[in-house]
Amino acid sequence: MGAKQLLAIDDEPVILDAIKRVAGSEGWQVTTTSDARKGLELALKHNYDLCLCDIKLPDMDGFEFLQQLSQAGSPLPVIMITGYATVENAVKSLDLGAIDYLPKPFTADELLSALYRGHRYVHIMKEYQRQQSNPCSLIVPCPPQCRKLGYSSWCFIDHDGSVKVGLTFLFLKIIGSIRKINLLPLESEINQGFSCAEIEAENGLLHPVITPLSGQIIRRNEDVVQNPLIIEKDPYFKGWLYIIVPQNLNYEINHLMVCNQ
């Protein structure tokens, strides 16, 4: 099997250099360009395993890049790169087909974790497509009464207006066994699209948990802190992470997908 192929599109040379250096150290063969139109041409011509693309580019932004890929029928999985001030745009990019996003500024470890998740996502989805006829599905969908942000997190709006937040089965399958989970303190404010917890996987990689909605934490699931295996066994019921009082619910809910598959 050849080296994993990565396409990186960003108009900042320092970002491209960092991606090439860090990803290359993990066996990725990296092609870089600062031109999104050139990136689109490369994406449609070559069989890359994964693409990193900045949202804000001078010639064609990341949203148009995603739309052009979709119109061309390209299956290339894309992780969007975004500044912290444009996390809302990153959340919206998931609606256009991005599988994940990487906020700037990022560390080498954060980049490696994102690349790992992207590569595992592709592998799992290919396996799923091959075994769709098998009644023992590889992916357990979240309940239809929930909504999810990308493939990573879900939320359930209770009758009293509070919201339960947790991790999807697919996210857990991607990151592997959990060694430790770090939750925020009670009464912390969390913001849609930002990390609300951190998971340390058995392989040592750290993965942020991106919250699907903004709000204040009013309950933590202390059981999963003591025994992370609960999340792996039952992510949609006993394995929830927080109960929050939501903020901007009517607006933010539009960024989420209904769990109907």
Residue, then its C-alpha position, 0 to 999 in steps of 0.5 A: m500500500g502506498a503513502k496516504q495522499l493529502l491535498a492542502i489548500d491555504d494562502e498562508p505559506v507558514i500553514l502549508d509548511a507546517i502541514k507538510r512538515v507535520a503530516g509528512s512526519e506521519g507518512w503522509q505525502v502532501t501536495t500543497t497549493s495556495d490557489a483554490r481553483k488549482g486545488l480543485e483541479l488537483a482534487l478532480k485529477h488525482n486520488y487523494d485520501l484527504c483534503l485540508c482546505d482553508i475557508k477564507l481564500p482570495d480566489m475561491d473560498g472554501f464553501e465554493f470549493l466544497q460546492q464545486l467538488s459536490q457538483a463534480g461528484s467527487p468523493l474527496p473528504v475535506i477538513m476545513i481550516t478556519g480562524y477562531a473568529t469564523v467557527e460559525n462558518a466552519v459549522k456551516s461548512l459541515d452542511l456543504g459536505a465537510i467532514d470536520y474542521l481544524p481551528k487556527p491556530f493549531t498545534a502539531d498534535e491537533l493537526l495529527s489528531a484531525l488527520y487521524r480522524g479524517h483517515r479513520y472516517v474514510h476507512i469506516m465509511k468505505e467499510y460501511q458502504r461495502q457492508q450496507s446489505n449486512p443487517c449488523s451495521l457498522i454504524v449505530p445511528c443516533p435516535p431520530q429525536c436527536r440532532k447532530l453536529g457533523y459526525s461528532s456530537w448530538c443533542f436532545i431537547d427535553h420537555d423542560g427546555s434543557v438540552k442533553v449533549g453527547l457523542t455519536f457512535l461514529f465519532l467513538k468508532i473513529i477515535g477508538s477506545i477512551r482512556k480518559i475524558n475531561l469535562l468542563p466544570l459546572e456552570s461553564e458556558i459552552n459555545q456551538g462549534f467550540s470544544c466542550a470536552e477533551i478525550e484522550a484515546e488509548n493510542g495517546l491522541l487527544h480529541p476535542v468534543i465539539t458542542p452542538l449548541s451553546g449554553q450553560i452546563i447545569r449537570r455533568n455525567e460524573d459516571v462517564v468520568q469515572n468509567p468512560l466505557i459507559i460512553e462506548k457501550d451506550p453513547y445515546f442514553k447512559g453515556w451523555l456528557y452534559i445537560i445544559v440550558p441552551q442559548n440562541l437555540n432557535y438560531e443554532i438549531n438550524h446548523l444541526m442535522v436531524c438524526n434520521q440515518 
